[in-house]
Every structure is written in structure tokens, then in C-alpha cells.
């Protein structure tokens, strides 16, 4: 009986405190729905944690570019595999189709609506692409407008009409929060105080919030000739001609991607997802991005302390004598692990977090700029050293950290703690990438 009375007394209290009436108490903004983050497709959840970043064994190469220290990272989602040719091709096709529709919309071909219109039939300003309108290449007017996107006759091989990939450029933008944090809005003068540097390296006074919106443009097509350029006196032409576009390589990691291209892809992927969420009445999620190098190492270790490799042990073979990753074993016997070049993603077993190919196959870009002493001066909470190098910057400022080793590397580069770098504007046939996305909420 006492329990029943207590319940009767408490129920009216909650109804009063959280009801629609104005009680003068803090009840929060009404109408806010509980948010549940949608689980991203083919990504693994990496819980927040603390670990010792840096060498778990002797630094055999005497690289002297990392020390062991305790750091903490927040929770995030991470692609289970490297981004594949087929997934990256979806991005290339989207850029191609958006260029098609923009050109056709500007041409204003009768009976076609390649830009969206309002209820009165007027085109939106600025223009918004209408993805529902089909492109009929049999229409001569449409074919004439798009003709300039194909290789000119003198550049065609075997007289095949193909898209000129040099024209597949993606214009994108992002907010530079670091530069924004260094400026200050003065409410007394109504002006911002501070300087901002754009992507061309030009320094100017902060005018308003738009000053922190960085804009850039990048060609999206992979450098397929990297297969030839990266090796001297080596025959790799077959991969240069087929690797990216042939269906046999759909599930192989995309390569020939610069650091800037990988960042642009991440920005596109973010907007591609958020646009779909908004269309379904949902709110945005965190942006896709390249992982910080400490996030990458933490994820590669799979929750195992002081592990040399993602699989945990100190050896590159299992108890049956089979190699555990795709790399350059022994004295250069590339085929001994089952592959001469790259392997299809997820060909080897995952680590404890469900991540594949964190060692070998292709090395992976990270978000961070490379500095030999970064572990010494960065914070111990989500350590991060970034520098957006401009075109005229010294090459040493364009170095970005790569991790994981590749199919052409020896076992040392497969270790969880091994740091290496490549230049942000270079494309290699042994470097790919995967995305992460920050987890929303309590981890």
C-alpha cells in the first residue's frame, strides 16, 4: 500500500515539471527528439581509451621519430577497410555527373530542367542541381553541350570517345576552425580582430565569418601512371591501364590518390551523407575525415597493449606458417604472402576491432603533418599536429604522416608504431586511405 501511495504522489510532480505549461523552471527546449546516431555502413566502432603510443619493441631502423607516451583518444567510427576502387569511383562519377548537369542547366535546353525550380517555376538562386532529370545523350543539343568534356580527336586512342579526366575537378570548401579560434569579435566596434591566411597563402584582415571558409579545387581522378613512375626499370604498365576502372579490381584499395584528394573525398562524402539525412528529416552527423595518426595507431592495436602488429603477436606468420598481411617478406619474395601487388580488401583476418589491412596492402594517409618531434610537444588528449601547406611553402612543410606499410614494404613498416611520411601533393601506387567519423555522445 505504501508503494502505491508513493507512486501516486510522484506522478503529478513529473507531469507538472515537464508539462506544456510555463512553470518558471528549466525544462529544456520543447519538441527536441532523442537523437540516435545512425550506424555507418561498413565502419567499426572504436571506443575511447588510453594507450601507449610509440614503439613496442626496439627501433631497428633508428628512426628516432617517435617516443613512447600515454595518450587518450575519443571514440570514433572507422572504415573497416581501405576505400576501394569501386567506392572511390562512385565519387568520380558523381563529380562527372554534376559537371554534366551544371553545363546543361546553364545551356537551358528546352524541355529539360537540370536546375531545380520553386513553386512558381523559377530557378533557385544560387542554382541547385536537379538529379531527377535524366540525361539523354541521343539528344543532339545535349551531346553538343557535353562535347567539350571529351578528349579532342587528336588525343583519342583507337578513335574511342572518352571523358577527359583532366576536367573532372571538384570545388569544395570547409571551415578553418583553428584560424577562427585565433581571432576575436569585438562587440564594441562590431569588427573582428585578427588575420587569416587563405589557401593561396594570402594574408588579410578578418572581415566576417566568411573569412574562415576555405575554398579549393582538386582533380578527382587517381594518378594511374603512379604504377609506372614509382619504380625504375620495372614493367607495371598492365596495372596502370586497368587497375582503377576494370571491374576485376573493384574491391581493391584505390591508390594514386594525393593527400589533398583524400581530404576532398572526405568532404564530399560528408555532404553526400548529410544531404540524404536532411532529405529524410534527420539532423547532420560529424564529418568524415582522415584519422589522426594517434587514432590510427590506437585502432590498429585493436585494444591490445604493447602489440607490435595489429594481430597482437611479434611475428608476421601464424602457427601454420602463413603470412598475416600483404607485404614484402623475406628477401623480396613478393608472392610468398599470396599477392604480388595489392590484394582485395579484407583478404586477411581483421584485428580485435574488426579492422582489416591495418598492416600491409597499402599504406594510409593520416590527417597529421609530419614532424619528428610531434610526440613530444603535442597534447596527451587527442594529440594533433596539423599544417595546411600552401603551394609556395617549403616541401618540408608538405610532409604528411602515412601509416601501416604496404605491399612493397618490409615487415618493419607494418608495425603499429612505425611512422613514415609522404608529400601531400604526391600520388603513389602503394598509398591509399580510409575515413573516420567522430562518435556523437557519451562513449
C-alpha positions in Angstrom: 0.0 0.0 0.0 2.9 2.4 0.8 4.4 1.8 -2.7 1.1 2.7 -4.3 0.8 5.9 -2.4 4.3 6.9 -3.2 3.7 6.4 -6.9 0.5 8.5 -6.8 2.4 11.3 -5.2 5.3 11.3 -7.6 3.4 11.1 -10.9 1.7 14.5 -10.6 5.1 16.1 -9.9 6.6 14.8 -13.1 3.6 15.8 -15.1 3.8 19.3 -13.7 7.5 19.8 -14.2 7.6 18.5 -17.8 4.2 19.6 -19.0 3.5 22.1 -21.7 2.7 24.9 -19.2 5.2 27.6 -18.2 6.2 26.8 -14.6 9.2 29.1 -14.5 11.5 26.0 -14.1 14.2 24.9 -16.5 12.7 22.1 -18.6 14.8 22.4 -21.8 13.6 23.4 -25.3 10.3 21.6 -26.0 9.9 19.4 -29.0 13.5 18.1 -29.1 13.6 14.4 -30.1 16.0 11.9 -28.7 18.9 11.5 -31.2 20.3 8.1 -32.0 23.3 8.2 -34.3 22.8 6.1 -37.4 25.4 3.3 -37.5 27.6 4.0 -40.6 27.8 1.4 -43.3 30.9 -0.9 -43.1 32.5 1.1 -40.3 33.7 -0.3 -37.0 33.2 1.5 -33.6 36.4 2.3 -31.8 35.7 3.1 -28.1 37.5 5.9 -26.3 40.6 4.8 -24.4 44.1 5.4 -23.2 47.1 3.7 -24.6 50.9 4.0 -25.0 51.6 5.4 -28.4 55.0 4.7 -29.8 57.5 1.8 -30.2 56.6 -1.5 -28.6 59.9 -3.0 -29.5 63.4 -1.9 -30.5 63.6 0.9 -33.1 65.6 -1.3 -35.5 65.8 1.5 -38.2 67.0 4.0 -35.6 64.4 6.4 -37.0 64.3 8.4 -33.7 61.0 10.0 -34.7 58.7 8.6 -32.0 58.8 8.1 -28.3 56.5 6.1 -26.0 54.0 8.1 -24.1 50.5 7.8 -22.7 47.7 9.4 -24.7 43.9 9.4 -24.7 41.7 9.4 -27.7 37.9 9.9 -28.0 35.6 7.4 -29.6 35.1 7.3 -33.3 33.9 5.2 -36.2 36.5 3.9 -38.7 36.2 2.3 -42.1 36.7 -1.5 -41.8 38.7 -1.5 -45.0 40.6 1.0 -47.1 38.4 2.9 -49.6 38.1 0.7 -52.6 38.3 1.5 -56.3 34.5 1.0 -56.7 33.6 3.3 -53.8 36.0 6.0 -55.0 34.6 5.6 -58.5 31.2 6.5 -57.1 32.7 9.8 -56.1 34.3 10.3 -59.5 31.0 9.6 -61.3 29.2 12.0 -59.0 31.6 14.8 -59.9 31.3 13.9 -63.6 27.5 13.9 -63.5 27.4 17.2 -61.5 29.6 18.8 -64.2 27.3 17.4 -66.9 24.2 18.8 -65.2 25.7 22.2 -64.4 26.7 22.7 -68.0 23.3 21.5 -69.3 21.5 23.7 -66.8 23.4 26.8 -67.9 22.7 25.9 -71.5 18.9 26.0 -70.7 18.0 23.3 -73.2 14.2 23.4 -73.9 12.0 20.7 -72.3 14.8 19.8 -69.8 15.1 21.1 -66.2 18.6 20.4 -64.9 18.4 23.0 -62.2 15.6 22.9 -59.5 12.8 25.4 -59.6 10.5 26.9 -56.9 6.7 26.6 -56.8 6.4 29.4 -59.4 8.7 27.7 -61.9 11.7 30.0 -61.3 15.2 28.6 -60.9 16.6 28.7 -57.4 19.4 31.2 -56.7 22.0 30.0 -56.4 21.3 27.1 -58.7 20.7 23.7 -57.3 21.2 20.6 -59.4 18.2 18.6 -60.3 19.3 15.0 -60.0 15.9 13.6 -61.1 16.3 14.9 -64.7 17.6 12.3 -67.0 20.4 13.0 -69.4 19.5 11.8 -72.9 22.8 11.7 -74.9 20.8 10.9 -78.0 19.5 14.5 -77.9 21.8 16.4 -80.3 21.6 19.6 -78.3 22.7 17.8 -75.1 25.5 16.0 -77.0 26.8 19.2 -78.4 26.9 20.9 -75.0 28.9 18.0 -73.5 31.3 17.6 -76.4 34.0 19.7 -74.8 34.2 17.3 -71.8 35.6 14.6 -74.1 39.2 14.2 -75.3 39.8 16.1 -78.5 40.1 13.9 -81.6 43.9 14.1 -81.8 44.2 12.7 -78.2 41.9 9.7 -78.7 43.3 6.2 -78.7 41.8 3.9 -81.4 39.3 6.7 -82.0 37.5 5.9 -78.8 35.4 8.7 -77.3 36.2 9.1 -73.6 35.7 11.6 -70.9 38.7 13.9 -70.4 39.6 13.1 -66.8 41.7 16.3 -66.6 38.4 18.2 -66.5 36.9 16.2 -63.6 37.6 18.9 -60.9 35.8 19.2 -57.6 35.3 22.5 -56.0 34.9 22.2 -52.2 35.0 24.3 -49.0 35.4 23.8 -45.3 35.6 26.0 -42.2 39.1 26.6 -40.7 38.2 26.5 -37.0 41.8 26.8 -35.9 42.2 30.2 -37.7 38.8 31.2 -36.4 39.8 30.5 -32.8 42.7 32.9 -33.1 40.6 35.9 -34.0 38.2 37.8 -31.7 34.9 39.6 -32.4 34.8 42.9 -30.6 31.2 43.7 -29.7 32.1 47.4 -29.0 33.4 48.1 -32.5 31.4 45.4 -34.3 34.6 44.2 -36.0 36.7 41.1 -36.0 40.3 41.4 -34.8 42.9 39.2 -36.3 44.4 37.9 -39.6 43.5 35.0 -41.8 45.5 33.1 -44.5 43.7 31.7 -47.5 44.7 28.6 -49.5 46.9 30.7 -51.8 48.9 31.9 -48.9 47.5 35.5 -49.0 47.2 37.1 -45.5 44.3 39.6 -44.9 42.3 41.1 -42.1 39.3 39.1 -40.9 36.2 40.7 -42.4 33.5 38.4 -41.0 32.7 34.7 -40.6 33.2 34.1 -44.3 36.9 34.8 -43.9 37.3 31.4 -42.3 35.6 29.5 -45.1 38.5 27.9 -47.1 37.9 27.1 -50.7 39.9 24.8 -53.0 39.6 22.8 -56.2 41.2 19.4 -56.9 41.1 17.0 -59.8 39.4 13.8 -58.5 40.8 11.2 -60.9 43.6 8.9 -59.5 47.1 9.1 -60.9 47.1 5.8 -62.7 50.6 6.4 -64.1 52.0 6.2 -60.5 52.3 2.4 -61.1 55.0 3.2 -63.7 56.5 6.3 -62.1 57.2 4.8 -58.7 59.5 2.1 -60.0 62.6 2.3 -62.2 63.3 -0.5 -64.7 60.1 -2.3 -63.7 57.3 -3.4 -66.0 53.9 -2.3 -64.4 52.0 -1.0 -67.4 49.2 -3.5 -67.1 48.1 -2.1 -63.8 48.5 1.5 -65.0 46.0 0.8 -67.8 43.4 -1.3 -65.9 43.7 -1.1 -62.1 41.3 1.8 -61.4 38.4 1.2 -63.8 38.3 -2.5 -64.5 35.6 -4.5 -62.6 38.2 -7.2 -61.6 39.7 -4.6 -59.3 36.5 -3.2 -57.8 37.3 -4.4 -54.3 41.0 -3.5 -54.3 42.2 -0.4 -52.4 42.2 2.8 -54.5 45.8 4.2 -55.0 47.4 7.1 -56.8 45.5 9.5 -54.5 47.2 12.5 -53.1 46.6 13.7 -49.5 44.6 16.6 -50.9 42.4 14.3 -53.0 41.7 12.1 -50.0 40.6 15.2 -48.0 38.4 16.4 -50.8 36.8 12.9 -50.9 36.1 13.1 -47.2 34.4 16.4 -47.5 32.3 15.2 -50.4 31.4 12.0 -48.5 30.2 14.1 -45.6 27.9 16.3 -47.7 26.7 13.2 -49.6 25.5 11.6 -46.4 24.2 14.7 -44.6 22.2 15.7 -47.7 20.4 12.3 -47.5 19.8 12.6 -43.8 18.3 16.1 -44.2 16.0 14.8 -47.0 14.7 12.3 -44.5 14.1 14.8 -41.8 17.2 13.8 -39.8 20.0 16.0 -38.4 23.6 16.1 -39.6 26.3 13.9 -38.2 30.0 14.6 -37.7 32.2 15.0 -40.8 34.1 12.2 -42.4 37.9 12.8 -42.3 41.3 11.2 -42.4 42.3 9.7 -39.0 44.8 11.4 -36.7 47.9 9.3 -36.5 47.3 8.5 -32.8 43.7 7.4 -33.7 45.1 5.3 -36.5 47.7 3.6 -34.1 45.1 3.1 -31.4 42.7 1.5 -33.8 45.5 -0.7 -35.3 46.4 -2.1 -31.9 42.8 -3.3 -31.5 42.8 -2.8 -27.8 45.9 -5.0 -27.2 48.6 -3.4 -25.1 52.2 -3.2 -26.4 51.4 -5.2 -29.5 53.9 -4.9 -32.4 51.4 -5.8 -35.1 47.6 -5.5 -35.4 47.2 -9.2 -34.8 49.0 -8.9 -31.5 52.0 -11.1 -31.8 55.6 -10.3 -32.6 55.7 -12.4 -35.8 54.4 -11.9 -39.3 53.3 -15.6 -39.7 50.7 -17.6 -37.9 51.2 -21.0 -36.3 50.7 -22.7 -39.8 53.5 -20.6 -41.3 51.2 -18.4 -43.4 51.9 -14.7 -43.6 49.3 -12.5 -41.8 49.5 -9.5 -44.2 50.3 -8.4 -47.7 53.9 -7.0 -47.7 57.4 -7.8 -49.0 58.5 -10.8 -46.9 61.9 -12.3 -46.5 64.4 -11.0 -49.1 61.9 -9.8 -51.6 59.7 -12.8 -52.3 56.6 -10.7 -53.0 54.4 -13.7 -53.9 55.1 -15.6 -50.6 52.1 -13.9 -48.9 49.8 -14.8 -51.8 49.9 -11.5 -53.7 52.4 -9.8 -56.0 50.9 -6.3 -55.8 47.8 -5.2 -53.8 45.2 -7.6 -52.5 41.5 -7.4 -52.5 40.5 -5.7 -49.2 39.7 -8.0 -46.3 41.8 -10.8 -47.7 43.5 -11.2 -44.4 41.9 -11.6 -40.9 40.8 -8.4 -39.0 42.1 -7.2 -35.7 40.2 -7.2 -32.5 38.2 -4.1 -33.5 37.1 -5.7 -36.8 39.5 -3.6 -39.0 41.1 -5.2 -42.0 44.5 -4.4 -43.6 45.8 -2.1 -40.8 49.2 -3.6 -41.7 50.2 -4.1 -45.3 48.3 -4.0 -48.6 48.6 -0.2 -48.9 50.0 2.5 -46.6 47.4 5.0 -45.5 47.2 8.8 -45.3 46.5 10.4 -41.9 45.3 13.9 -41.1 48.6 14.9 -39.5 51.6 16.8 -40.8 54.8 15.0 -40.1 57.2 16.3 -37.5 59.9 14.1 -36.0 59.2 15.5 -32.5 55.4 15.6 -32.7 55.0 13.2 -29.8 57.0 15.5 -27.5 55.1 18.8 -28.0 51.5 17.6 -28.8 48.8 17.3 -26.1 48.1 14.0 -24.5 44.4 14.3 -25.2 43.6 13.6 -28.9 47.2 14.6 -29.9 47.1 16.6 -33.1 49.7 18.4 -35.2 48.3 19.8 -38.5 49.5 22.3 -41.0 47.7 23.1 -44.2 50.6 23.7 -46.5 50.2 26.3 -49.3 51.6 25.9 -52.8 54.6 28.1 -52.2 55.5 26.5 -48.8 58.8 24.7 -48.5 58.5 21.0 -49.3 59.3 20.0 -45.7 56.0 21.6 -44.6 54.1 19.5 -47.1 55.0 16.2 -45.4 52.1 14.2 -44.1 52.2 11.1 -41.9 51.4 7.7 -43.5 50.9 4.5 -41.6 50.6 0.8 -41.9 53.2 -0.1 -44.6 52.2 -1.6 -48.0 52.6 -4.5 -50.4 56.1 -3.3 -51.4 57.4 -2.7 -47.8 59.4 -4.9 -45.4 57.9 -6.0 -42.1 59.3 -3.1 -40.1 56.8 -0.7 -41.7 53.9 -2.9 -40.8 54.5 -2.3 -37.1 51.7 -0.4 -35.3 54.2 2.3 -34.1 56.2 2.9 -37.3 55.9 6.4 -38.6 56.7 7.4 -42.2 55.7 10.3 -44.4 55.0 11.3 -48.0 54.4 14.7 -49.6 50.8 15.9 -49.7 50.8 16.6 -53.4 52.3 13.3 -54.4 50.4 10.2 -55.5 51.8 6.7 -55.0 50.7 3.3 -56.2 51.2 2.0 -52.6 49.3 4.6 -50.6 45.5 4.7 -50.1 43.3 5.8 -47.2 40.3 5.2 -45.0 37.9 7.5 -43.3 36.9 8.0 -39.7 33.9 9.8 -38.2 33.7 11.2 -34.7 31.2 9.4 -32.4 28.3 11.6 -31.2 27.5 11.4 -27.5 28.9 9.6 -24.5 31.3 6.8 -25.4 
